[in-house]
Amino acid sequence: MTNFFQNRKTIIGMIHVDALPGTPRARFDMPEIIARAKKEALLYKEAGIHALMIENMHDTPFDRQIGPEITAAMAVIGYEVKNTTGLPCGIQILAAGNRQALAAAKAAGLDFVRVEGFVFGHVADEGYIDGCAAEVMRYRRHIGAENILVLTDIKKKHSSHAITADVDIVETAHAAEFFLSDGVIVTGVATGQEASLEELRAVKEAVSIPVLVGSGVTLDNVEQYLAVADALIVGSYFKVDGYWANELEFDRVRQFMERVSRYAAPIPLSPSG
């Protein structure tokens, strides 16, 4: 695939799409949901963002039995976002809809998926999530989606890792790399919470695949993270008052991108498949 990181530290702007039809908080029909996602995507592009990702964060409470309507809706939204902006675009489908995300990405021509529960098991707020590396990577091969990057959370936020308390984040990263992850994502304990710089440095030193930060990035700490990480996924900070469910605030994105514009370290990244 084309290296969407384009020889720079990459900032990925998160689009939390509105609650999808059939979910408890749904309030818009699909044309309105698509229009709102495209509007946000264009604001991100105007502000200079490098790449985008869509996520169904408003579909609370998250369902482990993800219906085909969710996968179909996310594929359509992803297609519209990518083709409206021309930017690289990824997708995550909650909760743990990893095969569904790959299917949607393949149909929509997207560039990467964010996968939770790739290695080891953990207890999330929606229940137990088991390791899925074999299932995900075989499915990627099965549908001919080897050009789609699989970026994987390790010691994921909103989760208890008591059952793997004897396995630290570095060993988890090693396992993800061994099971062919294209990049690992380090997060804080919850959406908007800072990731540990100590853990980030330890993971970066331990693996040869790219390391991303997946939560808690702000204008105040971005340079610390970019000194270590290869890419950042930013959502909450870009919203009004820094809260993920609020509207996107253009000036926050613009100022942030101006701050990080000096970083241009090459990042060789390609799918492991």
C-alpha positions as CSV (number, residue, x, y, z in Angstrom):
1,M,0.0,0.0,0.0
2,T,1.0,3.7,-0.2
3,N,2.8,4.8,2.9
4,F,0.2,7.2,4.3
5,F,2.6,8.4,6.9
6,Q,4.5,10.2,4.1
7,N,7.8,10.6,5.9
8,R,6.5,12.4,8.9
9,K,5.2,11.9,12.4
10,T,1.6,11.4,11.6
11,I,-1.4,13.0,13.4
12,I,-4.6,11.1,13.0
13,G,-7.8,13.0,13.7
14,M,-10.7,11.1,15.2
15,I,-14.2,11.4,13.9
16,H,-16.7,10.1,16.5
17,V,-19.6,9.5,14.1
18,D,-23.1,10.2,15.5
19,A,-25.1,7.3,17.0
20,L,-26.0,4.9,14.2
21,P,-29.6,3.9,13.4
22,G,-30.9,1.2,15.8
23,T,-28.7,2.2,18.7
24,P,-30.2,3.8,21.9
25,R,-28.9,7.3,21.3
26,A,-29.6,7.5,17.6
27,R,-31.1,10.9,16.6
28,F,-30.2,11.4,12.9
29,D,-30.9,9.4,9.8
30,M,-28.0,8.2,7.6
31,P,-27.9,11.1,5.2
32,E,-27.5,13.5,8.2
33,I,-24.9,11.3,9.9
34,I,-22.9,11.1,6.7
35,A,-23.2,14.9,6.1
36,R,-22.0,15.7,9.7
37,A,-19.0,13.3,9.4
38,K,-18.0,14.8,6.1
39,K,-18.3,18.3,7.5
40,E,-15.9,17.4,10.3
41,A,-13.6,15.6,8.0
42,L,-13.3,18.7,5.8
43,L,-12.6,20.9,8.8
44,Y,-9.8,18.5,9.8
45,K,-8.4,18.7,6.3
46,E,-8.5,22.5,6.2
47,A,-6.6,22.6,9.5
48,G,-3.9,20.4,8.1
49,I,-4.5,17.0,9.6
50,H,-2.5,14.1,8.1
51,A,-5.0,11.3,8.3
52,L,-8.5,10.5,9.7
53,M,-10.2,7.7,11.6
54,I,-13.9,7.0,12.2
55,E,-15.3,5.3,15.2
56,N,-18.9,4.6,16.5
57,M,-18.2,6.0,20.0
58,H,-21.7,7.3,20.4
59,D,-23.3,3.8,20.0
60,T,-23.4,3.3,23.8
61,P,-23.9,0.8,25.4
62,F,-21.6,-1.0,23.1
63,D,-22.8,-4.4,21.8
64,R,-20.5,-7.4,21.3
65,Q,-23.0,-8.8,18.8
66,I,-22.5,-6.2,16.2
67,G,-25.3,-6.2,13.7
68,P,-24.7,-6.0,9.9
69,E,-26.4,-2.6,9.9
70,I,-23.6,-1.2,11.9
71,T,-20.9,-2.6,9.6
72,A,-22.8,-1.4,6.6
73,A,-23.3,2.1,8.0
74,M,-19.6,2.5,9.0
75,A,-18.5,1.3,5.5
76,V,-20.6,4.0,3.8
77,I,-19.4,6.7,6.2
78,G,-15.8,5.7,5.7
79,Y,-16.2,5.7,2.0
80,E,-17.7,9.2,2.0
81,V,-15.1,10.6,4.4
82,K,-12.1,9.3,2.5
83,N,-13.4,10.2,-0.9
84,T,-14.5,13.7,0.2
85,T,-11.1,14.6,1.7
86,G,-8.7,12.4,-0.2
87,L,-6.9,11.8,3.1
88,P,-5.8,8.4,4.4
89,C,-8.6,7.0,6.6
90,G,-9.0,4.3,9.2
91,I,-11.8,2.7,11.2
92,Q,-12.7,1.2,14.5
93,I,-16.0,-0.5,15.2
94,L,-17.0,-0.9,18.9
95,A,-17.0,-3.1,20.7
96,A,-14.2,-5.3,19.5
97,G,-15.7,-5.4,16.0
98,N,-12.4,-6.2,14.4
99,R,-13.5,-8.4,11.6
100,Q,-16.4,-6.0,10.9
101,A,-13.9,-3.1,10.7
102,L,-11.7,-5.0,8.2
103,A,-14.8,-5.8,6.1
104,A,-15.9,-2.2,6.2
105,A,-12.4,-1.0,5.4
106,K,-12.1,-3.4,2.5
107,A,-15.5,-2.3,1.0
108,A,-14.8,1.5,1.5
109,G,-11.1,1.5,0.4
110,L,-9.8,2.5,3.8
111,D,-6.2,2.3,4.9
112,F,-6.1,0.9,8.4
113,V,-8.1,-0.6,11.2
114,R,-7.8,-0.1,15.0
115,V,-8.1,-3.5,16.7
116,E,-8.7,-4.1,20.4
117,G,-8.0,-7.4,22.1
118,F,-5.4,-8.5,19.6
119,V,-3.3,-10.4,22.1
120,F,-4.1,-11.7,25.6
121,G,-7.6,-11.4,27.1
122,H,-9.0,-8.5,29.2
123,V,-12.2,-7.4,30.8
124,A,-13.6,-4.3,29.2
125,D,-16.6,-2.3,30.3
126,E,-18.7,-4.2,27.8
127,G,-17.5,-7.6,29.0
128,Y,-14.7,-10.1,28.4
129,I,-12.7,-9.7,25.2
130,D,-10.4,-12.5,24.1
131,G,-7.3,-12.4,22.0
132,C,-8.2,-12.2,18.3
133,A,-4.9,-12.1,16.4
134,A,-5.3,-15.4,14.5
135,E,-8.9,-14.6,13.6
136,V,-8.1,-11.1,12.4
137,M,-5.0,-11.8,10.4
138,R,-6.5,-14.9,8.7
139,Y,-9.6,-12.9,7.9
140,R,-7.5,-10.1,6.4
141,R,-5.9,-12.7,4.1
142,H,-9.2,-14.4,3.3
143,I,-10.8,-11.2,2.0
144,G,-7.7,-9.9,0.2
145,A,-7.2,-7.0,2.5
146,E,-3.4,-7.3,3.0
147,N,-3.1,-3.6,2.0
148,I,-5.0,-2.6,5.1
149,L,-2.9,-1.9,8.2
150,V,-3.8,-3.6,11.5
151,L,-3.0,-1.2,14.3
152,T,-3.5,-2.8,17.7
153,D,-4.2,-1.5,21.2
154,I,-2.1,-3.0,24.0
155,K,-3.2,-2.9,27.6
156,K,-6.3,-1.1,26.3
157,K,-8.1,1.8,28.0
158,H,-11.5,1.3,29.6
159,S,-10.4,-2.2,30.7
160,S,-9.2,-4.3,33.6
161,H,-6.0,-6.2,33.0
162,A,-5.9,-8.0,36.3
163,I,-6.0,-11.4,34.5
164,T,-2.7,-10.5,32.8
165,A,-1.2,-8.6,35.7
166,D,2.0,-10.7,35.4
167,V,2.4,-9.7,31.7
168,D,3.7,-6.1,31.4
169,I,3.0,-3.8,28.5
170,V,6.4,-4.5,26.9
171,E,5.7,-8.2,26.8
172,T,2.3,-7.5,25.4
173,A,3.9,-5.4,22.7
174,H,6.3,-8.2,21.9
175,A,3.4,-10.6,21.5
176,A,1.5,-8.2,19.2
177,E,4.6,-7.8,17.0
178,F,5.1,-11.6,16.9
179,F,1.5,-12.0,15.8
180,L,2.1,-9.6,12.9
181,S,0.6,-6.4,14.2
182,D,1.5,-3.5,11.9
183,G,1.7,-1.1,14.8
184,V,0.9,-0.9,18.5
185,I,-1.2,1.7,20.3
186,V,-0.4,2.9,23.9
187,T,-3.2,4.6,25.8
188,G,-4.2,6.0,29.1
189,V,-6.8,4.4,31.3
190,A,-9.7,6.1,29.6
191,T,-10.7,8.3,26.7
192,G,-8.9,11.6,27.0
193,Q,-6.5,10.3,29.7
194,E,-2.8,10.7,29.1
195,A,-0.7,7.6,28.2
196,S,2.4,7.0,30.3
197,L,5.5,8.4,28.8
198,E,7.5,5.7,30.7
199,E,5.5,2.9,29.2
200,L,5.6,4.6,25.7
201,R,9.4,4.8,25.8
202,A,9.7,1.2,27.0
203,V,7.5,-0.1,24.2
204,K,9.3,2.0,21.6
205,E,12.6,0.6,22.7
206,A,11.3,-3.0,22.7
207,V,9.7,-3.4,19.3
208,S,10.6,-2.7,15.7
209,I,7.1,-1.8,14.5
210,P,5.6,1.7,14.8
211,V,4.3,2.8,18.1
212,L,1.3,5.2,18.4
213,V,-0.3,7.1,21.2
214,G,-4.1,6.6,21.3
215,S,-5.4,8.9,24.1
216,G,-4.7,12.0,26.1
217,V,-2.7,14.0,23.6
218,T,-3.0,17.8,24.0
219,L,-1.2,20.9,22.9
220,D,0.8,20.9,26.1
221,N,2.2,17.3,25.9
222,V,2.3,16.7,22.1
223,E,6.0,17.4,21.8
224,Q,6.9,15.0,24.6
225,Y,4.9,12.3,22.8
226,L,6.2,13.0,19.3
227,A,9.8,12.8,20.7
228,V,9.0,9.1,21.2
229,A,6.0,7.9,19.2
230,D,5.6,7.5,15.5
231,A,2.0,8.7,15.3
232,L,-0.7,10.1,17.5
233,I,-4.5,9.5,17.4
234,V,-6.2,12.6,18.7
235,G,-9.9,13.1,19.3
236,S,-10.9,14.6,22.7
237,Y,-8.5,17.5,22.6
238,F,-9.8,18.7,19.2
239,K,-13.3,19.0,20.5
240,V,-14.9,22.0,22.3
241,D,-13.7,22.1,25.9
242,G,-11.5,19.0,25.2
243,Y,-14.5,16.6,25.6
244,W,-14.8,13.9,23.0
245,A,-18.6,14.2,22.5
246,N,-18.6,17.9,21.7
247,E,-18.3,19.5,18.3
248,L,-14.9,19.8,16.6
249,E,-13.2,23.1,17.2
250,F,-11.3,24.2,14.1
251,D,-8.9,26.5,15.9
252,R,-7.8,23.8,18.3
253,V,-6.8,21.5,15.4
254,R,-5.1,24.4,13.5
255,Q,-3.0,25.4,16.4
256,F,-2.1,21.9,17.2
257,M,-1.0,21.2,13.6
258,E,1.1,24.3,13.5
259,R,2.9,23.2,16.7
260,V,3.7,19.7,15.2
261,S,4.6,20.9,11.7
262,R,8.4,20.8,12.5
263,Y,8.4,17.0,12.9
264,A,9.3,15.1,9.7
265,A,11.0,12.0,10.9
266,P,10.6,9.1,8.4
267,I,8.3,6.3,9.4
268,P,8.6,3.1,7.4
269,L,5.3,1.4,7.8
270,S,3.7,-1.3,5.7
271,P,1.4,-4.2,6.3
272,S,3.0,-7.3,7.8
273,G,0.8,-9.6,5.7
